Amino acid sequence: MATLKTRQSSRRAHQLLADTAGLSTVEYIIILCLIAVACFAIWQQFGQTVNARITEADGTMGTMTGSP
């Protein structure tokens, strides 16, 4: 009886390893995650650039003197 269960579990393990259903979904999820990480990095760099420009403009406006 034990050898029958061993054979069945071995066969089931082989079937699970040979099953390729759903692999394309996993690949798409991995690609989506990589794209999201790249977008976050680009968005952070964009935010730093905008912040630097605003700081620069604020400094320029602070040094300007004019008569109304």
C-alpha positions in Angstrom: 0.0 0.0 0.0 2.8 2.4 0.8 4.5 1.8 -2.5 1.2 2.6 -4.3 0.9 5.9 -2.5 4.6 6.7 -3.2 4.0 6.0 -6.9 0.9 8.1 -6.9 2.6 11.0 -5.2 5.6 10.7 -7.5 3.3 10.7 -10.5 1.4 13.7 -9.2 4.7 15.6 -8.5 5.8 14.9 -12.1 2.4 16.1 -13.4 2.7 19.3 -11.4 6.2 20.0 -12.7 5.1 19.3 -16.3 2.1 21.6 -16.1 2.7 24.8 -18.0 -0.8 26.3 -17.6 -0.6 29.8 -16.2 3.0 30.5 -17.1 2.2 33.3 -19.5 0.2 35.0 -16.8 3.2 34.8 -14.4 5.5 36.2 -17.1 3.1 39.1 -17.7 3.0 39.9 -14.0 6.8 39.9 -13.8 7.0 42.2 -16.8 4.4 44.5 -15.3 6.3 44.6 -12.0 9.5 45.5 -13.8 7.8 48.2 -15.8 6.2 49.6 -12.6 9.6 49.8 -10.9 11.1 51.6 -13.9 8.1 54.1 -13.9 8.6 54.7 -10.2 12.3 55.5 -10.7 11.5 57.8 -13.6 8.8 59.6 -11.6 11.1 60.1 -8.6 13.8 61.6 -10.9 11.2 63.8 -12.5 10.0 65.0 -9.0 13.6 65.8 -8.0 14.1 67.8 -11.2 10.9 69.7 -10.7 11.8 70.4 -7.0 15.2 71.7 -8.1 13.7 74.0 -10.7 11.2 75.4 -8.2 13.9 76.0 -5.6 16.0 77.7 -8.2 13.1 79.9 -9.3 12.3 80.7 -5.6 15.9 81.8 -5.1 15.8 84.0 -8.2 12.6 85.6 -7.1 14.0 86.3 -3.7 17.0 88.2 -5.1 14.9 90.4 -7.4 14.1 93.8 -6.3 11.7 96.0 -8.1 9.4 99.0 -7.6 5.7 98.4 -7.9 
